[in-house]
């Protein structure tokens, strides 16, 4: 029961965020959505740690994600532009909110089907298909974050917010590859750099909360072209990923390594390459 209770608590945070948004309390909205994201990340890990995974838990998690990352963010953004939503412009804003919520539901449905697809190449584990629902939820909240940080501006314009809902919805349901954090491995050499970045991020969140989140979202958007480039490279050289795991050393990127045509050395006549000798990528 404990993992399911955590999932339901995350759902309660998302629904309460809608109520707070209708009351204009956007600071509480952000805090509730942060709590929802944390709880959503906990329930699956808690279930695996307790050995309490079940089909019902998986379905409950997916349904709650559809509301928490689809319906709730759409309603929060719509509440920001609702006072200016009159006539045809208001219909466009509501259409954009519906579109985003529907694309998140479709994206989650596709994600559930891909989990059981064992025909995909191994390198697909490194990527999500489209922007994942939690990331899409925070991306779509960018106008609300900008409004909290800088007040009214072009970012809170009804046309801009409606267009942004449509764009993020398309990114979520698209087939663009995005990196999965679960497969990222940090070497000892880069651990101090990552620790320094984490310290700067924590200091920014406590000092400049909304601008810091906006910068993180911008960095996330900028990573998509690099993820697409790597996905295309791996689709042409899948054996490289399978041979070394999740990451390929920089000196070996950009060129195929396997299979190698066997050839004899001029002095010893020993066969190099082929199946008898595989060069190390480490």
Backbone as CSV, one residue per row, in Angstrom:
resi,resn,N_x,N_y,N_z,CA_x,CA_y,CA_z,C_x,C_y,C_z
1,UNK,0.799,-1.215,0.000,0.000,0.000,0.000,0.839,1.275,0.000
2,UNK,2.026,1.240,0.614,2.798,2.469,0.796,3.154,3.152,-0.528
3,UNK,3.666,2.428,-1.543,3.951,3.106,-2.817,2.700,3.709,-3.453
4,UNK,1.560,3.023,-3.356,0.326,3.560,-3.926,-0.131,4.809,-3.184
5,UNK,0.082,4.845,-1.874,-0.277,6.040,-1.109,0.594,7.229,-1.524
6,UNK,1.878,6.964,-1.795,2.766,8.035,-2.264,2.289,8.546,-3.624
7,UNK,1.871,7.641,-4.501,1.344,8.043,-5.807,0.099,8.904,-5.658
8,UNK,-0.803,8.503,-4.773,-2.022,9.283,-4.559,-1.723,10.639,-3.927
9,UNK,-0.698,10.688,-3.089,-0.304,11.967,-2.504,0.226,12.910,-3.586
10,UNK,0.968,12.365,-4.544,1.428,13.180,-5.665,0.245,13.699,-6.473
11,UNK,-0.763,12.860,-6.671,-1.976,13.293,-7.373,-2.665,14.419,-6.623
12,UNK,-2.733,14.303,-5.301,-3.364,15.347,-4.487,-2.619,16.668,-4.621
13,UNK,-1.290,16.612,-4.703,-0.509,17.839,-4.887,-0.838,18.491,-6.226
14,UNK,-0.965,17.677,-7.287,-1.290,18.237,-8.595,-2.660,18.873,-8.632
15,UNK,-3.653,18.217,-8.043,-5.014,18.762,-8.034,-5.108,20.010,-7.163
16,UNK,-4.403,20.018,-6.040,-4.407,21.200,-5.169,-3.715,22.367,-5.856
17,UNK,-2.727,22.082,-6.699,-2.072,23.146,-7.457,-3.069,23.859,-8.374
18,UNK,-4.024,23.124,-8.922,-5.056,23.755,-9.755,-5.888,24.722,-8.921
19,UNK,-6.271,24.300,-7.735,-7.062,25.174,-6.865,-6.290,26.436,-6.501
20,UNK,-5.009,26.293,-6.165,-4.203,27.450,-5.808,-3.992,28.373,-7.003
21,UNK,-3.892,27.793,-8.211,-3.742,28.625,-9.403,-4.999,29.448,-9.668
22,UNK,-6.163,28.851,-9.455,-7.411,29.597,-9.635,-7.529,30.735,-8.624
23,UNK,-6.888,30.568,-7.457,-6.883,31.624,-6.441,-5.751,32.632,-6.673
24,UNK,-4.898,32.403,-7.683,-3.811,33.324,-7.981,-2.578,33.153,-7.116
25,UNK,-2.500,32.076,-6.345,-1.365,31.833,-5.450,-0.336,30.969,-6.184
26,UNK,0.410,31.568,-7.101,1.300,30.798,-7.962,2.550,30.322,-7.227
27,UNK,2.940,31.012,-6.177,4.081,30.527,-5.399,3.762,29.165,-4.780
28,UNK,2.571,29.025,-4.230,2.160,27.734,-3.684,2.021,26.700,-4.787
29,UNK,1.606,27.138,-5.971,1.495,26.222,-7.109,2.844,25.582,-7.413
30,UNK,3.898,26.402,-7.469,5.229,25.889,-7.779,5.692,24.917,-6.702
31,UNK,5.457,25.267,-5.447,5.877,24.387,-4.350,5.134,23.049,-4.416
32,UNK,3.848,23.094,-4.717,3.063,21.855,-4.815,3.543,20.991,-5.985
33,UNK,3.876,21.619,-7.099,4.337,20.845,-8.246,5.736,20.289,-8.022
34,UNK,6.569,21.004,-7.255,7.866,20.448,-6.871,7.663,19.203,-6.002
35,UNK,6.744,19.306,-5.029,6.448,18.155,-4.173,5.898,16.995,-4.998
36,UNK,5.067,17.303,-5.984,4.516,16.249,-6.843,5.619,15.538,-7.616
37,UNK,6.573,16.304,-8.161,7.673,15.695,-8.915,8.522,14.799,-8.022
38,UNK,8.780,15.249,-6.789,9.578,14.437,-5.855,8.846,13.149,-5.504
39,UNK,7.578,13.250,-5.204,6.796,12.060,-4.848,6.674,11.103,-6.030
40,UNK,6.544,11.663,-7.235,6.456,10.804,-8.420,7.740,10.023,-8.628
41,UNK,8.882,10.636,-8.294,10.140,9.912,-8.408,10.366,8.904,-7.302
42,UNK,9.633,9.070,-6.187,9.830,8.176,-5.041,9.025,6.893,-5.141
43,UNK,7.804,6.977,-5.698,6.898,5.832,-5.581,7.442,4.577,-6.258
44,UNK,8.020,4.720,-7.463,8.562,3.558,-8.153,9.763,2.966,-7.430
45,UNK,10.658,3.831,-6.979,11.833,3.347,-6.250,11.432,2.700,-4.933
46,UNK,10.427,3.260,-4.274,9.946,2.680,-3.024,9.341,1.305,-3.260
47,UNK,8.592,1.171,-4.342,7.979,-0.123,-4.656,9.043,-1.181,-4.934
48,UNK,10.084,-0.806,-5.673,11.146,-1.778,-5.966,11.943,-2.118,-4.718
49,UNK,12.176,-1.131,-3.859,12.937,-1.386,-2.628,12.181,-2.307,-1.683
50,UNK,10.841,-2.175,-1.640,10.028,-3.000,-0.758,9.573,-4.305,-1.412
51,UNK,9.918,-4.477,-2.692,9.442,-5.663,-3.401,7.936,-5.669,-3.550
52,UNK,7.359,-4.457,-3.729,5.903,-4.330,-3.772,5.411,-3.863,-5.132
53,UNK,6.165,-4.161,-6.184,5.723,-3.777,-7.519,4.526,-4.625,-7.930
54,UNK,3.598,-4.016,-8.647,2.400,-4.731,-9.083,1.837,-4.052,-10.321
55,UNK,1.015,-4.784,-11.040,0.365,-4.220,-12.222,-0.556,-3.071,-11.862
56,UNK,-1.247,-3.181,-10.740,-2.128,-2.110,-10.310,-1.336,-0.838,-10.006
57,UNK,-0.192,-0.990,-9.360,0.646,0.166,-9.057,1.122,0.869,-10.313
58,UNK,1.488,0.091,-11.343,1.938,0.681,-12.595,0.820,1.472,-13.258
59,UNK,-0.380,0.889,-13.292,-1.512,1.584,-13.908,-1.897,2.825,-13.116
60,UNK,-1.873,2.723,-11.783,-2.200,3.869,-10.938,-1.193,4.996,-11.157
61,UNK,0.074,4.658,-11.239,1.106,5.665,-11.459,0.894,6.367,-12.795
62,UNK,0.568,5.611,-13.836,0.368,6.197,-15.154,-0.849,7.120,-15.177
63,UNK,-1.941,6.683,-14.533,-3.146,7.510,-14.511,-2.924,8.801,-13.718
64,UNK,-2.224,8.697,-12.610,-1.945,9.895,-11.813,-0.993,10.835,-12.536
65,UNK,-0.041,10.280,-13.302,0.849,11.125,-14.091,0.075,11.889,-15.158
66,UNK,-0.935,11.257,-15.744,-1.732,11.936,-16.764,-2.415,13.174,-16.191
67,UNK,-2.850,13.081,-14.953,-3.499,14.230,-14.313,-2.462,15.223,-13.794
68,UNK,-1.443,14.697,-13.099,-0.470,15.579,-12.470,0.434,16.300,-13.450
69,UNK,0.812,15.645,-14.569,1.719,16.260,-15.536,1.010,16.710,-16.808
70,UNK,-0.271,16.349,-16.958,-1.010,16.767,-18.133,-2.082,17.795,-17.813
71,UNK,-3.051,17.386,-17.012,-4.187,18.256,-16.711,-3.773,19.436,-15.829
72,UNK,-3.043,19.158,-14.740,-2.710,20.218,-13.781,-1.885,21.345,-14.415
73,UNK,-0.768,21.075,-15.116,-0.019,22.192,-15.720,-0.842,22.963,-16.745
74,UNK,-1.657,22.255,-17.530,-2.482,22.946,-18.521,-3.453,23.910,-17.846
75,UNK,-4.067,23.481,-16.755,-5.002,24.336,-16.043,-4.301,25.497,-15.350
76,UNK,-3.081,25.264,-14.861,-2.327,26.343,-14.209,-2.003,27.440,-15.215
77,UNK,-1.520,27.060,-16.405,-1.206,28.060,-17.429,-2.481,28.747,-17.903
78,UNK,-3.566,27.987,-18.060,-4.829,28.590,-18.509,-5.346,29.589,-17.478
79,UNK,-5.145,29.295,-16.200,-5.597,30.232,-15.171,-4.843,31.557,-15.254
80,UNK,-3.584,31.518,-15.725,-2.795,32.740,-15.865,-3.359,33.642,-16.957
81,UNK,-3.841,33.054,-18.048,-4.313,33.849,-19.184,-5.836,33.953,-19.231
82,UNK,-6.518,33.282,-18.299,-7.985,33.268,-18.313,-8.602,34.663,-18.225
83,UNK,-8.074,35.601,-17.407,-8.689,36.930,-17.350,-8.728,37.656,-18.695
84,UNK,-7.839,37.288,-19.621,-7.793,37.933,-20.935,-8.379,37.041,-22.028
85,UNK,-8.961,35.914,-21.628,-9.476,34.951,-22.607,-10.938,35.271,-22.913
86,UNK,-11.139,36.070,-23.953,-12.493,36.446,-24.351,-12.683,36.131,-25.828
87,UNK,-13.875,35.692,-26.162,-14.207,35.447,-27.557,-13.358,34.363,-28.188
88,UNK,-12.946,34.635,-29.437,-12.162,33.655,-30.173,-10.801,33.395,-29.561
89,UNK,-10.205,34.419,-28.959,-8.894,34.233,-28.322,-9.024,33.287,-27.133
90,UNK,-10.111,33.424,-26.372,-10.344,32.522,-25.249,-10.535,31.090,-25.705
91,UNK,-11.222,30.906,-26.838,-11.408,29.559,-27.379,-10.065,28.961,-27.797
92,UNK,-9.178,29.805,-28.368,-7.854,29.321,-28.760,-7.055,28.888,-27.534
93,UNK,-7.127,29.668,-26.455,-6.390,29.324,-25.236,-6.883,28.007,-24.656
94,UNK,-8.197,27.815,-24.649,-8.735,26.561,-24.117,-8.370,25.385,-25.019
95,UNK,-8.389,25.608,-26.337,-7.973,24.561,-27.265,-6.533,24.143,-27.000
96,UNK,-5.650,25.131,-26.761,-4.238,24.831,-26.501,-4.079,24.023,-25.221
97,UNK,-4.853,24.370,-24.179,-4.780,23.623,-22.921,-5.261,22.185,-23.120
98,UNK,-6.363,22.021,-23.863,-6.857,20.667,-24.147,-5.844,19.874,-24.965
99,UNK,-5.247,20.528,-25.945,-4.274,19.860,-26.808,-3.100,19.341,-25.995
100,UNK,-2.561,20.186,-25.120,-1.424,19.756,-24.311,-1.795,18.569,-23.427
101,UNK,-2.929,18.660,-22.733,-3.337,17.571,-21.844,-3.514,16.267,-22.616
102,UNK,-4.096,16.340,-23.797,-4.317,15.120,-24.599,-3.002,14.524,-25.094
103,UNK,-2.054,15.374,-25.482,-0.773,14.841,-25.952,-0.011,14.149,-24.825
104,UNK,-0.135,14.648,-23.593,0.531,13.983,-22.466,-0.094,12.609,-22.223
105,UNK,-1.409,12.514,-22.313,-2.071,11.215,-22.134,-1.624,10.245,-23.225
106,UNK,-1.573,10.720,-24.471,-1.119,9.870,-25.568,0.344,9.475,-25.389
107,UNK,1.156,10.402,-24.903,2.564,10.105,-24.703,2.768,9.038,-23.641
108,UNK,2.003,9.107,-22.562,2.095,8.101,-21.505,1.604,6.744,-21.999
109,UNK,0.568,6.736,-22.820,0.068,5.472,-23.374,1.138,4.823,-24.260
110,UNK,1.796,5.623,-25.073,2.867,5.082,-25.925,4.034,4.594,-25.086
111,UNK,4.373,5.323,-24.035,5.465,4.913,-23.151,5.174,3.545,-22.537
112,UNK,3.930,3.318,-22.117,3.568,2.038,-21.512,3.696,0.890,-22.504
113,UNK,3.403,1.149,-23.766,3.529,0.089,-24.764,4.984,-0.194,-25.108
114,UNK,5.831,0.845,-25.111,7.239,0.649,-25.455,7.999,-0.099,-24.370
115,UNK,7.506,-0.073,-23.125,8.176,-0.788,-22.035,8.228,-2.282,-22.333
116,UNK,7.162,-2.814,-22.918,7.079,-4.250,-23.187,7.601,-4.627,-24.571
117,UNK,8.140,-3.662,-25.311,8.657,-3.945,-26.643,10.127,-4.359,-26.525
118,UNK,10.383,-5.658,-26.669,11.747,-6.184,-26.530,12.467,-6.309,-27.867
119,UNK,11.868,-5.757,-28.918,12.494,-5.811,-30.242,13.357,-4.593,-30.526
120,UNK,13.308,-3.600,-29.664,14.080,-2.380,-29.900,15.557,-2.635,-29.643
121,UNK,16.444,-1.962,-30.381,17.890,-2.090,-30.114,18.222,-1.634,-28.706
122,UNK,19.337,-2.144,-28.179,19.711,-1.841,-26.806,19.993,-0.368,-26.580
123,UNK,20.484,0.330,-27.601,20.822,1.739,-27.383,19.589,2.609,-27.143
124,UNK,18.389,2.088,-27.407,17.165,2.836,-27.123,16.991,3.069,-25.626
125,UNK,17.672,2.265,-24.788,17.573,2.462,-23.336,18.142,3.812,-22.903
126,UNK,18.997,4.373,-23.728,19.633,5.639,-23.375,18.716,6.838,-23.604
127,UNK,17.582,6.635,-24.288,16.754,7.750,-24.710,15.291,7.540,-24.339
128,UNK,14.591,8.663,-24.180,13.139,8.675,-24.171,12.666,8.995,-25.583
129,UNK,11.470,8.535,-25.912,10.845,8.909,-27.181,10.004,10.148,-26.916
130,UNK,10.479,11.290,-27.357,9.822,12.546,-27.044,10.223,13.056,-25.671
131,UNK,9.767,14.253,-25.339,10.045,14.840,-24.027,9.202,14.115,-22.979
132,UNK,9.801,13.577,-21.921,9.028,12.868,-20.895,8.021,13.792,-20.214
133,UNK,6.974,13.179,-19.666,5.867,13.948,-19.092,6.300,14.905,-17.982
134,UNK,7.147,14.502,-17.014,7.558,15.469,-15.983,8.289,16.673,-16.554
135,UNK,9.185,16.429,-17.512,9.912,17.547,-18.127,8.963,18.437,-18.919
136,UNK,8.009,17.831,-19.620,7.039,18.625,-20.377,6.194,19.485,-19.445
137,UNK,5.838,18.955,-18.290,5.044,19.722,-17.331,5.773,20.974,-16.882
138,UNK,7.070,20.855,-16.610,7.833,22.020,-16.173,8.107,22.967,-17.323
139,UNK,8.306,22.442,-18.527,8.489,23.317,-19.685,7.245,24.166,-19.930
140,UNK,6.078,23.550,-19.822,4.848,24.282,-20.112,4.555,25.325,-19.041
141,UNK,5.163,25.180,-17.867,4.979,26.150,-16.792,5.920,27.348,-16.915
142,UNK,6.739,27.397,-17.953,7.700,28.488,-18.111,7.041,29.870,-18.079
143,UNK,5.885,30.093,-18.729,5.256,31.418,-18.621,4.870,31.784,-17.190
144,UNK,4.429,30.804,-16.409,4.066,31.065,-15.009,5.310,31.421,-14.205
145,UNK,6.403,30.702,-14.439,7.659,31.000,-13.740,8.168,32.392,-14.102
146,UNK,8.093,32.735,-15.395,8.531,34.067,-15.817,7.641,35.157,-15.223
147,UNK,6.341,34.880,-15.133,5.423,35.850,-14.519,5.757,36.068,-13.049
148,UNK,6.084,35.007,-12.336,6.467,35.131,-10.933,7.788,35.872,-10.768
149,UNK,8.698,35.690,-11.712,10.021,36.304,-11.587,10.029,37.760,-12.037
150,UNK,9.308,38.060,-13.116,9.440,39.385,-13.732,8.114,40.140,-13.873
151,UNK,7.005,39.554,-13.429,5.718,40.217,-13.582,5.158,40.020,-14.982
152,UNK,4.163,40.810,-15.335,3.545,40.686,-16.657,4.511,41.136,-17.742
153,UNK,4.428,40.467,-18.886,5.264,40.789,-20.038,4.790,39.991,-21.234
154,UNK,5.619,39.973,-22.261,5.223,39.218,-23.448,5.063,37.738,-23.153
155,UNK,5.787,37.250,-22.138,5.726,35.827,-21.781,4.375,35.423,-21.194
156,UNK,3.604,36.380,-20.679,2.283,36.074,-20.131,1.166,36.461,-21.085
157,UNK,1.534,36.841,-22.327,0.539,37.163,-23.350,-0.253,35.914,-23.721
158,UNK,-1.533,36.076,-23.954,-2.397,34.921,-24.212,-1.982,34.181,-25.475
159,UNK,-1.515,34.911,-26.500,-1.082,34.264,-27.733,0.201,33.462,-27.508
160,UNK,1.115,34.043,-26.763,2.389,33.363,-26.488,2.148,32.106,-25.649
161,UNK,1.335,32.231,-24.598,1.061,31.075,-23.737,0.349,29.963,-24.507
162,UNK,-0.590,30.339,-25.366,-1.304,29.323,-26.152,-0.357,28.609,-27.105
163,UNK,0.500,29.407,-27.781,1.461,28.800,-28.703,2.440,27.897,-27.959
164,UNK,2.842,28.297,-26.742,3.792,27.506,-25.963,3.168,26.177,-25.539
165,UNK,1.898,26.197,-25.165,1.205,24.945,-24.835,1.214,23.996,-26.023
166,UNK,0.984,24.530,-27.216,0.970,23.693,-28.420,2.361,23.139,-28.717
167,UNK,3.388,23.981,-28.587,4.755,23.554,-28.899,5.207,22.443,-27.949
168,UNK,4.978,22.621,-26.658,5.414,21.606,-25.692,4.625,20.318,-25.885
169,UNK,3.337,20.441,-26.207,2.548,19.244,-26.487,3.109,18.460,-27.661
170,UNK,3.514,19.167,-28.710,4.114,18.499,-29.875,5.436,17.836,-29.496
171,UNK,6.265,18.526,-28.703,7.540,17.945,-28.269,7.321,16.678,-27.435
172,UNK,6.282,16.684,-26.600,6.024,15.523,-25.750,5.586,14.316,-26.573
173,UNK,4.765,14.545,-27.582,4.251,13.416,-28.362,5.117,13.094,-29.571
174,UNK,6.119,13.918,-29.833,6.984,13.669,-30.985,7.842,12.436,-30.742
175,UNK,8.578,12.046,-31.765,9.506,10.921,-31.655,10.948,11.401,-31.549
176,UNK,11.130,12.663,-31.171,12.474,13.168,-30.955,13.115,12.451,-29.767
177,UNK,14.328,11.963,-29.904,14.992,11.314,-28.764,15.497,12.345,-27.762
178,UNK,15.291,12.074,-26.500,15.844,12.899,-25.420,16.551,11.970,-24.446
179,UNK,17.585,12.483,-23.805,18.387,11.642,-22.921,17.583,11.177,-21.714
180,UNK,17.826,9.949,-21.310,17.259,9.408,-20.086,18.306,9.503,-18.982
181,UNK,17.960,10.157,-17.887,18.919,10.338,-16.793,19.306,9.009,-16.149
182,UNK,18.485,7.983,-16.321,18.765,6.698,-15.692,20.005,6.035,-16.261
183,UNK,20.390,6.384,-17.485,21.532,5.722,-18.124,22.786,6.576,-18.119
184,UNK,22.708,7.762,-17.523,23.873,8.641,-17.499,24.864,8.146,-16.448
185,UNK,26.110,7.956,-16.854,27.166,7.538,-15.939,28.190,8.654,-15.825
186,UNK,28.551,8.982,-14.607,29.518,10.049,-14.348,30.840,9.416,-13.936
187,UNK,31.898,9.723,-14.656,33.225,9.202,-14.319,33.809,9.988,-13.145
188,UNK,34.841,9.426,-12.548,35.480,10.085,-11.408,36.071,11.430,-11.802
189,UNK,36.491,11.548,-13.042,37.103,12.795,-13.485,36.102,13.949,-13.506
190,UNK,34.850,13.628,-13.843,33.833,14.677,-13.941,32.999,14.815,-12.674
191,UNK,33.223,13.969,-11.686,32.441,14.055,-10.450,32.613,15.403,-9.742
192,UNK,33.853,15.947,-9.610,33.974,17.266,-8.968,33.242,18.369,-9.724
193,UNK,33.262,18.300,-11.060,32.559,19.305,-11.856,31.056,19.218,-11.610
194,UNK,30.547,17.985,-11.578,29.126,17.797,-11.330,28.746,18.282,-9.934
195,UNK,29.601,18.039,-8.969,29.345,18.506,-7.609,29.308,20.030,-7.553
196,UNK,30.217,20.679,-8.276,30.231,22.141,-8.318,28.957,22.682,-8.963
197,UNK,28.533,22.050,-10.041,27.284,22.471,-10.695,26.103,22.304,-9.750
198,UNK,26.084,21.207,-8.990,24.995,20.977,-8.043,24.974,22.049,-6.952
199,UNK,26.163,22.455,-6.486,26.237,23.503,-5.460,25.701,24.823,-6.005
200,UNK,26.106,25.169,-7.229,25.622,26.411,-7.851,24.113,26.348,-8.039
201,UNK,23.607,25.188,-8.453,22.175,25.033,-8.671,21.396,25.175,-7.368
202,UNK,21.887,24.550,-6.308,21.201,24.646,-5.017,21.204,26.089,-4.516
203,UNK,22.359,26.761,-4.646,22.436,28.165,-4.224,21.481,29.030,-5.034
204,UNK,21.380,28.753,-6.336,20.456,29.515,-7.174,19.004,29.282,-6.809
205,UNK,18.659,28.044,-6.481,17.274,27.741,-6.119,16.867,28.437,-4.829
206,UNK,17.811,28.570,-3.897,17.496,29.229,-2.633,17.558,30.758,-2.739
207,UNK,18.235,31.268,-3.767,18.409,32.711,-3.896,17.520,33.304,-4.987
208,UNK,17.554,32.705,-6.174,16.761,33.167,-7.315,15.971,31.968,-7.845
209,UNK,14.898,31.622,-7.172,14.187,30.378,-7.455,13.693,30.314,-8.894
210,UNK,12.879,31.274,-9.308,12.240,31.185,-10.619,13.225,31.355,-11.781
211,UNK,14.147,32.349,-11.743,15.128,32.419,-12.834,15.993,31.173,-12.944
212,UNK,16.334,30.560,-11.801,17.159,29.351,-11.844,16.422,28.211,-12.540
213,UNK,15.139,28.041,-12.206,14.359,26.984,-12.873,14.253,27.256,-14.360
214,UNK,14.073,28.520,-14.747,13.986,28.870,-16.163,15.293,28.549,-16.887
215,UNK,16.424,28.799,-16.247,17.722,28.479,-16.861,17.871,26.971,-17.038
216,UNK,17.458,26.205,-16.039,17.526,24.746,-16.138,16.660,24.254,-17.302
217,UNK,15.477,24.836,-17.455,14.594,24.445,-18.559,15.214,24.806,-19.909
218,UNK,15.877,25.949,-19.973,16.539,26.339,-21.223,17.664,25.364,-21.569
219,UNK,18.442,24.974,-20.564,19.512,23.998,-20.792,18.924,22.673,-21.273
220,UNK,17.796,22.286,-20.689,17.164,21.034,-21.112,16.757,21.104,-22.586
221,UNK,16.177,22.223,-23.001,15.796,22.365,-24.402,17.018,22.309,-25.316
222,UNK,18.123,22.908,-24.865,19.327,22.943,-25.694,19.969,21.568,-25.845
223,UNK,19.661,20.625,-24.945,20.294,19.313,-25.041,19.654,18.452,-26.127
224,UNK,18.456,18.806,-26.584,17.729,17.951,-27.527,18.500,17.751,-28.835
225,UNK,19.067,18.812,-29.463,19.834,18.557,-30.696,21.000,17.596,-30.496
226,UNK,21.668,17.664,-29.342,22.775,16.748,-29.072,22.271,15.311,-28.903
227,UNK,21.097,15.161,-28.259,20.514,13.831,-28.116,20.136,13.254,-29.480
228,UNK,19.594,14.093,-30.352,19.239,13.634,-31.700,20.494,13.205,-32.462
229,UNK,21.551,14.000,-32.347,22.806,13.672,-33.042,23.358,12.335,-32.564
230,UNK,23.365,12.119,-31.257,23.890,10.860,-30.733,22.997,9.685,-31.126
231,UNK,21.696,9.884,-31.107,20.770,8.816,-31.488,21.002,8.395,-32.940
232,UNK,21.187,9.375,-33.825,21.438,9.064,-35.232,22.747,8.305,-35.382
233,UNK,23.794,8.738,-34.630,25.076,8.039,-34.711,24.949,6.598,-34.236
234,UNK,24.260,6.387,-33.121,24.103,5.027,-32.591,23.233,4.165,-33.498
235,UNK,22.291,4.775,-34.189,21.464,3.986,-35.107,22.287,3.433,-36.261
236,UNK,23.389,4.091,-36.592,24.286,3.598,-37.641,25.392,2.705,-37.082
237,UNK,25.680,2.819,-35.768,26.729,2.005,-35.150,26.214,1.393,-33.840
238,UNK,25.176,0.576,-33.885,24.613,0.028,-32.644,25.570,-0.886,-31.902
239,UNK,26.502,-1.514,-32.633,27.421,-2.450,-31.976,28.360,-1.720,-31.021
240,UNK,28.620,-0.439,-31.246,29.502,0.312,-30.351,28.858,0.468,-28.982
241,UNK,27.563,0.771,-28.943,26.855,0.921,-27.652,26.813,-0.411,-26.928
242,UNK,26.517,-1.485,-27.643,26.375,-2.788,-27.011,27.696,-3.291,-26.458
243,UNK,28.807,-2.838,-27.012,30.100,-3.367,-26.587,30.635,-2.703,-25.333
244,UNK,30.256,-1.427,-25.093,30.829,-0.726,-23.960,29.802,-0.215,-22.973
245,UNK,28.516,-0.354,-23.270,27.495,0.100,-22.323,26.890,1.414,-22.730
246,UNK,26.684,2.284,-21.761,25.913,3.485,-22.001,26.710,4.609,-22.646
247,UNK,28.003,4.611,-22.536,28.798,5.718,-23.054,29.952,5.196,-23.904
248,UNK,30.344,5.986,-24.880,31.445,5.641,-25.756,32.553,6.661,-25.528
249,UNK,33.794,6.222,-25.302,34.878,7.185,-25.121,34.959,8.146,-26.291
250,UNK,35.309,9.400,-26.012,35.311,10.443,-27.026,36.229,10.100,-28.206
251,UNK,37.357,9.462,-27.931,38.313,9.198,-29.012,37.786,8.180,-30.008
252,UNK,36.715,7.459,-29.625,36.175,6.438,-30.523,34.862,6.868,-31.157
253,UNK,34.366,8.058,-30.814,33.098,8.480,-31.388,33.296,8.911,-32.837
254,UNK,32.283,8.655,-33.613,32.315,9.099,-34.993,32.854,8.088,-35.966
255,UNK,33.242,6.899,-35.492,33.735,5.885,-36.407,33.312,4.500,-35.928
256,UNK,32.916,3.630,-36.835,32.495,2.284,-36.442,33.694,1.452,-36.035
257,UNK,33.475,0.544,-35.057,34.573,-0.297,-34.563,34.371,-1.773,-34.887
258,UNK,33.125,-2.232,-34.922,32.858,-3.638,-35.158,31.817,-3.751,-36.273
259,UNK,31.754,-4.805,-37.057,32.767,-5.863,-37.105,33.989,-5.404,-37.896
260,UNK,35.102,-6.049,-37.673,36.342,-5.723,-38.369,36.719,-6.857,-39.312
261,UNK,37.143,-6.486,-40.476,37.557,-7.526,-41.417,38.896,-8.107,-41.000
262,UNK,38.973,-9.410,-40.965,40.208,-10.081,-40.536,41.319,-9.854,-41.554
263,UNK,42.520,-9.641,-41.030,43.687,-9.477,-41.905,44.902,-10.076,-41.207
264,UNK,45.831,-10.562,-41.943,47.025,-11.195,-41.377,48.144,-10.181,-41.258
265,UNK,48.889,-10.245,-40.160,50.042,-9.366,-39.979,51.184,-9.884,-40.836
266,UNK,52.025,-8.994,-41.384,53.075,-9.466,-42.316,54.144,-10.307,-41.643
267,UNK,54.374,-10.133,-40.333,55.473,-10.859,-39.702,55.043,-12.196,-39.110
268,UNK,53.958,-12.216,-38.367,53.586,-13.427,-37.634,52.509,-14.227,-38.321
269,UNK,51.778,-13.581,-39.220,50.687,-14.290,-39.861,49.470,-14.445,-38.978
270,UNK,49.489,-13.836,-37.761,48.340,-13.940,-36.865,47.183,-13.095,-37.392
271,UNK,46.017,-13.610,-37.141,44.831,-12.905,-37.597,44.483,-11.824,-36.602
272,UNK,44.315,-10.594,-37.114,43.916,-9.479,-36.257,42.523,-9.040,-36.692
273,UNK,41.737,-8.614,-35.705,40.366,-8.205,-36.010,39.469,-9.412,-36.072
274,UNK,38.367,-9.260,-36.755,37.420,-10.354,-36.843,36.900,-10.752,-35.489
275,UNK,36.491,-11.986,-35.347,35.952,-12.467,-34.079,37.048,-12.875,-33.112
276,UNK,38.219,-13.199,-33.634,39.270,-13.664,-32.756,39.892,-12.572,-31.924
277,UNK,39.781,-11.322,-32.388,40.420,-10.230,-31.650,39.546,-9.001,-31.747
278,UNK,39.026,-8.555,-30.628,38.212,-7.349,-30.599,38.981,-6.238,-29.898
279,UNK,39.230,-5.137,-30.558,39.967,-4.046,-29.911,39.126,-3.476,-28.785
280,UNK,39.798,-3.132,-27.697,39.098,-2.596,-26.525,38.716,-1.152,-26.777
281,UNK,37.527,-0.777,-26.310,37.059,0.609,-26.415,37.263,1.346,-25.102
282,UNK,37.877,0.728,-24.112,38.019,1.369,-22.802,39.348,2.122,-22.732
